[in-house]
Every structure is written in structure tokens, then in C-alpha cells.
């Protein structure tokens, strides 16, 4: 029996140029008109909050939010049964002490890092064998 952790393939990540916000709204809140789509528009509703990830440019200052994030997306469609994808991507960020928020969609995983740490994150991933390139336009 092999006790080694499963190895995942190196990934290509696409980085988007815009700045995002992670906004906290009350439970059951409607999507506000300022919550503009950009590289990602994500709404997660729970019994205690509604979280919105959106373009940060028009989020009112009085709204509780974590501001100034950049989005990286794993290129291609992932098999949800594949083990270790996020582990392989989060490890280099842990080593660099870079905070991250992850979001999974039907097809892939998104990693949001503070904009001030985006280049360090990209370099950490490159050193770990991953590829980081600008997101395709259009």
C-alpha cells in the first residue's frame, strides 16, 4: 500500500486585471445594482449572511467588504472527483503567508488573493511548477 499523498498535475492559472470586493450582506438580501459582474460574480446565501464577490469599483464604502482582491482561475474544466487540486495551489501560498479565499464553480476553482500580494502569489505558483498567465481577452 502506498501512503504517499496523491500527486496532482501542474496547473495553468489565469489572472484577471480588475480589483474585486468580497461583500457581506444580510441574510436573504437581494443582489444590489452596484454588484457588477467582472471576471467573476458570485453570490452565496446562507441562513446568516449573503456574500457577494463582484467588481470592487462601485461597492459603497459603507457596505461591509474585504476590498482589493485579484482573481486567479484554474484553466480548463476540472473533474470534481480529482483529489488535491486546491491542496497543490494553496501550499505555495501558505509558504509565502498569503491569505486566500477560494470559490468553486461547476467547472473550476477560483482563488482570490489580496491585490498587493498577487505578484508574489504568481511567483510562488511558478516556483511550484504551475503556469500563471493573463486571462484570455473576450
Protein Blocks (a to p, Z undefined) as FASTA:
>chain_A
ZZbdcddddddddddfbdcddddddehiacdfklccffbccddddfkbccddddfklgcf
klgcdehiacdddedjddfkbghklmmmmmmmmmnopacdddddfklccddddfklmmmm
mmmmmmnopacddddeZZ
